[in-house]
Amino acid sequence: MTMQQRSIRLRADGEHDRQLDKLGGAPTSCHCAEAAYAAFCSEYHSLYSQFAAVATGSTSVGRRLARAFLEELASQWFAALRSASPSGFAWALLAEVIAPYRTGSVRTLYQRLGATEAGALLLRYRIGCSATAAGRAMGMSPDAFELLRRRALMNASHAWHMPVSDAV
């Protein structure tokens, strides 16, 4: 069963729970949040699986981690929706979920560059994402992603003492 086929009920928290009790049922906002979560999963599940596979060196591990990540995101979806960028919130959570399973070389990349720069390089050069697709996945504009990618290349070239062209 794929993530798109699985129905995950989102759980409201705190004040929202009390409001639900007063209203005697699930409000439209819960249904809208569920629809937004389903659309988010539909749009990003494949990319998250690819990213996790690249970071771990295993397609099957990547699929399992992406599925586990999306289930964790479901439990935090209302917090993601309240954040400045649900995609950015999700991206940070994905990096956290995958961290213990990274290959040695990917772990080194993250240690030397940091999470956002390492993620940008993996999205662009290992997966082949455009600035638009990668920026959307990371919760930023294509221009912001492109700036991040360039900074990451410069920092990689300095970290490994090589020309920028060899850092790719």
Disulfide bonds with the S-S distance in Angstrom:
none
